[in-house]
Amino acid sequence: MPVGAASWSFTEDDLGAIMRSLQQFLYDSNARCAMLVDRSGQLVATVGEQPRFDATSFATLTAADFSANDQLARLIGETEFSSLFHQGEQESMYLVDIARRVILVVLFDNRTTLGLVRLKVKGTVEELARLFTAMFQRARDTMHQPNILAGAEDEIDRLFQ
């Protein structure tokens, strides 16, 4: 079971690795923007061209879209849809699940193709899945460690009595 959004975080090194991976993906695919959205609807990161819309609302809708499609998958006998594609006249988006906890949203236009985006996203998803899995494991390990500071407040109070 994935760790909840409130119980995991990433370090500066984690963020740097995530950003480098997304920047390389954008360069390789010629997509406009890559966004990471937590399954709860929180915007985690944005790389590339800044969206011309409210990214916070977009993140919430993205998570809802992915959740709705998970339910549709179950209705037809699938456990999930690991990726979604929405095509418009000028703009398109490709959404991919990462480690069952984060969604990679790729926004692209006619400067690239769906085929190139799908080809280049595979390695990026694998790399990000490793990073996020390590972060989730760190969060689980931290939750199970004894609290080193337990009783510290009482000990400090005793010192000043």
Secondary structure as UniProt FT lines:
FT   HELIX           5..7
FT   HELIX           12..29
FT   STRAND          33..38
FT   TURN            39..40
FT   STRAND          43..48
FT   HELIX           55..75
FT   TURN            76..77
FT   STRAND          83..87
FT   STRAND          92..98
FT   TURN            99..101
FT   STRAND          102..108
FT   TURN            110..111
FT   HELIX           114..144
FT   TURN            148..151
FT   HELIX           152..159
//
